[in-house]
Amino acid sequence: MTGFCSLDGKLALVTGGSRGIGRAIAEELARAGATVVIGYRSGADEAAEVAAAIGGRAIQADVADAADAARLIDEAGELDVLVNNAGLIRDGLLMRMSDDDWQTVIDTNLSGTFYTCRAVARGMLKRRGGSIINVSSIVGIHGNLGQTNYSASKAGIIGFTKSLAREVGGRGVRANVIAPGYVQTRLTEAIPEEMQQGMLAATPLGRFGTPEDITGAVRFLASDESSFVTGAVLVVDGGLGM
């Protein structure tokens, strides 16, 4: 495919790519011409289905494990684009939050991003090019009731990515953040209905987001059209965070 935001000839990896936002991103990057690798922890059948549909590959790995994350990057190949989308929630009020609920969210959402970025950076720096796109959240900017662990992990991704952008920019490698608002996926179904309605009421566009609402922003940041964009936080939230 040629044209605006073309990804012809590029190799991309999308973590958490078997469902939800990750799946939509993988499909969009493939439509733009990229060869896409799906990284997944669970849901092998779903991952295989997506990979077959887009002519890509699926690789099982747990990004919360440093060695597994490094293996994922190695098996994916010489990546032009890395999209860190893998994430989970373990919501609860701070006073009731267990150590495990805190650590599991930090390990997957934040440490997983660190592990994959560390593993991919050497190759991108050597080739003097690449685009890293880390998926954060609007709650990483504004916080949210009952999500101290999730908010901390997503805020950490923003600070991490800005620092990374400063470190790798001199070699032509870019690092940016996408911060979605409330997007209807299997992950967000666990959010209480009252909280969902509060988010809807606070969203000026008057609707929840869909996974497809996020994909255009990712495609732009993955493409050469954004060659002078790095260290940016692109908020895609229907105005929720205003």
Secondary structure, 3 states (H helix, E strand, C coil): CCCCCCCCCCEEEEECCCCHHHHHHHHHHHHCCCEEEEEECCCHHHHHHHHHHHCCEEEECCCCCHHHHHHHHHHHCCCCEEEECCCCCCCCCHHHCCHHHHHHHHHHHHHHHHHHHHHHHHHHHHHCCEEEEEECCCHHHHCCCCCHHHHHHHHHHHHHHHHHHHHHHHHCEEEEEEEECCECCCCHHHCCHHHHHHHHHCCCCCCCECHHHHHHHHHHHHCHHHCCCCCCEEEECCCCCC
